[in-house]
Structures are given as structure tokens and as C-alpha cells.
Amino acid sequence: MNPSGCEAMDDGRASVEALADDAVEWVTGEIISRYADRPSISGTLGRLPTRQDVREQVSFLAAASAAPMGDYFKDYVRWLSAVQKSRGAPVQSLGESLTLLRAFFENRLEPAMLSPVASMLDAGLGALAEESERTQPLYHAHLPESLPEVNALTQSLLRGDIATARSLALRAFTERGDYVSIATRMFQPALYRIGLLWQQNEITVAQEHLATAIAQNVLAQLYPSAAFAPSSGRRALFAAVADNEHALGLRMVSDAFEVAGWSVQYLGANTPTEALLAQIDAWRPEVVGLSASLVQHLSELKRAVGSIRDRFGTEAPKIIVGGIPINQIDGIWRWTGADVWGTDAGKAVAAVS
């Protein structure tokens, strides 16, 4: 994408963010006034969008406005619609808030800024009107092929049964001797399935968090038994960008590099860009891996990549990026300015080897 296009998208995001508070208050006020004289309906069927709901919609709209592909917002609306349906909330209320947001920005944005924002909102409204649904769950693109043990592992994680999860992992590792395969083809698909169950309102967020904690625990226990390759003398540093609190996938990538013989530093979740730059300067890795978990993280990811290039110039390390929003739309990694993209831990190692 040419620089002027990138600047236009950054301006679009800034415009939406600048009006976010006004948009939330106006849309929420309109919804309240529309229903003020109607009889109260109890339960989820009577639920109307709250300020927090509208604020999250505006936040996602702003983030999607900064990316060069509009499918992000359309997919978000599909996901949010599925979440609301599973909880018995009226999906028409989502359509109403999106329609009101369009009316608000139509009155407040200049035509050049309005066009991409209106297009995304229209695409979101169109997604609500579609009768057909995707056969593949959203956000499961590029998921590694599952091992046979995934179903049993998923059930043990849902029960909070760490002993069974550990036993399944140890047995699979004994049979295959491949830690990276167990992490990416057994634990990763199981956790994606659990995320889908939360979306469908079949489990609680507490169960989802417990499953993730158990997965982290079991993988940490399994990791020392991995078959580590001899040291290659190559260095790789990994960090989740600022505001990204989800780092288990990045941990798998970091582990895969170390198993492959790399010397690794793992900075973990929510790493400020300045701290990242300081560590790169101090350690001088050959490769830097950055992750984003939400579309809202993409602009920060792009800024971090740009900052690395600005600071180190021709001596900048090779930059690899990954995460759900990177896997969601092929080619978005190029927009971030990265050198390469890894869809999972094993493929990330292969991409820079």
C-alpha cells in the first residue's frame, strides 16, 4: 500500500477515536429515548445496548479503520451477533446501534473520512442481514491440523482436570517425541474449541480462563523434556505488543525457537515499545517476533515494527509477526511492515530458518 493510503487510514482511525465519546453518548441517548415510553421487558430479550457495548463497537470500528481491509469489522459483527444469539439477546439491537453510529458519523465526518467508516458499518449491517453462515468458525483460519487426542484434552481442560490433561500430553509426547507438535496440534486446537464454546454460551469465562491456565501449566511441565537441537548461535526475541495481554501463543513460538537451537528471550505480554527497543539494542537479536491478539492491537503492532526500523535502520533484525488478526486476513502482515509471517509456532521457525 502506498504511503498516502496508509496516512488516510491512520487519519480515519484518529477521526473515529476523536469522536468516540460523543458517538457513545449520542447513540446511547438515542436508544434510551426511543424506548423510554415502552413497557419494560425482563431478561436478555429486553436487553438494549449499553454505553459499554457502544464504546466497544466504536473501539473496534476505529481499529478496523486503520487496517487496509474492511473484512475485520464485518467479521467482528458476525462474531458479536453469534455471541448475542447464544445468550438470547435480540440481534436487532446490534443492528440498531450500528445504524445509529452510521448516522452519527455521517453528520460529523468530512466526506473523505466518512467513506471508509460508512463502508465498514454498511458491511457490518450487511453481515447481520445474511442468512447463510460460514462453515468454518470465525478466527480459526490457518489452525494447525489436530491430533487425535484433541477431543479428550478439550474435555479435560473444560472439567479443570489437570491430572488427565497432563497424562494425555505425556502419552502423546512419549508416542511422538515432538514438543512443538503437541503444543500446536493438540493444545492450540483445544483452546480454540474452548473459545468457540464460550462464544456459543456453552461455558463460562471462568472455565475458559481455567483451561488456559491448565494448558500453560502442562506445557511448562512438558517443555524441559523436549528434544533440543544443538545451539545454532542465532538469537530471537519475542514480545506481545503494548496492550496485548494474551501471550500463550507467543510462548509456544518462543519455545519452538529454543527447541530448534536458537537462543531466546521472551518478554511476554503487554511490552511497551520503548522497552522493546531498549532490549533489542542491548541484546541484538537476529529475529524479533511480535504478536497481536485483537484487531485493536494491529496499529500498535505496525507502530512497533516502524519504530524498530527507524531505530536500527539497516541493522534492524528480521521481524516476524503473528496472532489471530494476522492469520484472519492473508496479506495483512505486509501492511504491518514485517518481513515475514508465521501462522503457528512450527511455521514461524521454518519461516526464518
N, C-alpha and C positions, 0 to 999 in steps of 0.2 A: 504494500500500500504506500502511496506517495505521502510525503510529509504533510502536505496541506490537508489530505484526508484524515490523517491522524490528529492534526490540530483541530479539525472540525469536530471530530468525535470527542476529544477532550473538552472542547467548548460546550458540546451538548451535555456532557455529564455535569460540568460546572454549572450550567444553566439550570438543570433539574435540581441539583443539590442546593443551589442558592434559593430556589423557590420551595424547597421541601416542606419547611414549617408552614408556610402559607397554604400549600396544597393540602397538607394533612388537616389543617383546621377547617378549610373551606369544604372539602369533601365530607369530612365527618359531620360538620354542621348541616350540610345539605341532607345527608342521610337521616340525621336526627329530626330535622324539621319535616321531612316527608312522612315520617312515621309517628309524629308526635300525637296525632289525634286518633290513631288506630288502637284497637284493643290489644292488650299485651298477650303475647303467645309465649308460653313457658317452654323450656328445654332448648335443645340445639336448633330445632326448626324455627324458632323465633329469633335466633341469634343474628344480629346485624354487625357489619364491620365496625371495629373499634378504631380508636386513634392508632393503636399499635399495629393493627392489621394494615391500615392505610400507609403508615410510615414504612412498614416492611415492603409494601408494594412499590412505594416511591424509591426506596433504597435500591431495590433490585432493578427498577427502571433506569435509575441513574447509572448503575454499574453496567447494565447492558448497553446503554447509550455510548459507553466508551469503547466497546468492542466492535469490530468491523462486521459482525454477523448478527442479524436480528433474531435468529432462532433461539437464542438464550432466553429472551423474555417469553416467547411462545412456549418453550418447554417448561419454564417456570410456572406459567399459568396452568398448563396441563397437570403439573405436579401438584400445585396448590388446589386445583379442582378435585383431584383424586383424594387428597387429604381431607378436604371438606366433605366430599361424598361419603367417605368411610366413617365420618363422625356424625353423619346425619344433618349437617349444616346445609342450608339452601345455597346451591351454587349460583343461583341468580343474584345473590347478594354480592358475589365477587364480580359478576358482570356489571352490576350497578356501580360499584366503586371504580372499576376501570373506565366506564363510560364517563363518570364524573371527573376522573383525572384527565381524560382527554379534553373535556370541556374547559377545565381549569387551564391547562397548558395552551390550549387554542387561544385563550384570551390574554395569556401572559407572555408567551414566547414570540420572538420575531419569526417570520416565515422560514428563514433558513435553519433556525434552531428547532422549529416546530416539526418540520418534515420527518426527520428520523424518529423523533419521540412519538408522533402521531402514528407513524407506520408500525412501530412496535406495539403500541396499545391496540391498534386495529388487528394486528396479527394475534395478539392475546385474546381479544374478543372473538376472533375467528376460530381460535382453538377451542373455546368454550362451545361454539356452535357445531363443531364437528361431531358427527355421530360415531364415526369409526375411531378405534383406539389402536395404538401401536401394539404389535405383538411382543416386542421387546420392551421390558421396563425401562423407563427413563433413567439415564445416568449409568446404564450398565454397558455402554459401548466399550469395546476392547477388553472386556473382562476375560482373564485367562481361562482356559478350559478347566473344568472342575475335575478333581479326583473323586473316586467313588465314595470316599469317606465324608464328603461334604455334608450330606444329609444328616448323618449321625452326629457330626461335630456341631452342626447348627442346632440340633435338638439339645445337646448337652450344654451349649452356651446359653440357650433360652432358659434352661432349668437352673442355671447358675451352678452346674455340676462340674467343678474344676477338675475333680479326680478323673471323671470319664473323658473330659476334653484332653487332659494330659495323656491318658492311656491311649486314646485314639491317635494323637500326634506322635507319641513314641513308637507305636506299632507301625504307623505309616513311614516314619523316618527310618526305622530298622529295615523295612522292606525295600526302601528306595535309596536311602543314604543321601538324600538331597534336601538340605535345609531350605533353599530358595524355592524349590518346587512345593514343599509343604506350606511355606508362608504364602506364596502367590496363588497356588491352585487349590488349596484346602481352606486356609483361614480367610483369605481375601474374598472368595465367593460366599463363604458362610456369613461373613459380616455384611456383605451386600444384600444377601437374602434377609438378614435380620433388619437392615434398614428399610427394606421393602415392606416387611411385616409391620413396622412402626407406621409407615405411610398408610397402610391399609387398616390401621387402628386395631390390629390383632395382638399387639404387645404394647407395653408402656415404655416411656422413655427411660425409666429406671432399669428395665430389662435390657434395653439397648446398651445403656452405659455399663451394666454389669458384664454383658457379653464382650464388650470391647476391653474391659479391664482384665477379664479372664484370658482373652486372646493375647494381650500384651504379656501377661504373666507366663503363660505356657510357652510362647515363643522365646521369651527371655531364658527359660529353663532349657529349652532345646538348643539354643544358639551355640553354647560352648562345645557341643558335640559335633558341630558342622565340620565338614572336611575342608579345611582352609588350604587354599593354594599357597605356594611359596610366595614370599614378598616380591612384588614387581618393582618396588621403589616408587610407584606412582601415588600421588596424593589426591584425595577427593574430599570436599567439604559439603555438607548438606544442611539446609535450613528451610523451615517453613516461613514464608514472608510475614511481615507485620500483620497482626490481627488474625492470622490463621492459627487456630488453636488445635486443629486436627492433624496429628503428625504420625499416626501409626503406619500409614502407607509409606511415608518418608523414612521411617525407621526400618521398614523392610528393605527399601532401596539401599540405605546406608549399610545394612547388614550384608546385602548381596555383594556390594563392592568389597567389603572387607573379606568375605569368604573367597572372592575372586583374587585376593592377594594385594588389594590396594591398602594403603594407609589412610585411615578415615577419621575425620572429625565431624561429629553430629551435633548441631547447635539446637535442634529441637524446634518446638512451636514458637510462634509469635516473635520472630527475631527482627529487631529494629534494623533498618537498612544500614545506618551508620555503624552499628556494632558488627554487622556482617562484613562491611568494607574493611573495618579495622582488623578483623580476624583473617580475612583474605590477605591483607597486607603483611600481617605478622607471619602467616604460615605458608603463603604462596602455593596453594594447591594447583594442580593441573586442570582439575574439573571442579565446578561448583554446581550443585543440584538444588533447585528451588521448587517448592510446591505451593499450590493453591488448592483450596478445598471448595470454595464457593466462587461464583461469578464476581461477587463483591471484592474478591482478592485479586482479580486479574489486573486492574490498574496498578495496584501496589507491586505486583509481580513485574509488570512492564517497567515501572519506575526503578525497581531494584536492578533489573538487567541493564537498563540505561545507565544507572549510577556506576555499576561495575565497569562498563565500557568507558565511561567518562573518566573514572579514577585511574584505570590501569592501561588504557589505550591499547597499543599493540602487544602489551604484556598481559592482557586480560586472560583469565582462564577460560577454557571451553565451558559454556553454560548449557546445562540440560534442565528442562522443566517438565513437570508432570502434575497429576492430580485430576480430580473429576472434571472440572471445567475445561481442562486441556484435552482430556480424552473425549469430551462431549461433542466437540466440533473439530473435525480434521482440518488442520491448517492454522488453527488459532495460535499455535505455538510460534509460528513465524511472525505473527503480529507482535508478540512479546519481545522480539529481538533476540531470542535464544538461538543457539547453534544447532540444537537437536532436541528431540522429544522422546521420552520413554514412557510407554503405556503401562508397564509394570516393572517390578524390580529386576527380573531377569533380562528383559529387553533393554532396560536402561544401561545395564553393564555392557551388553552387546553393542549398544549404540555408540559408545565411546572407546571401545576396545580396538 
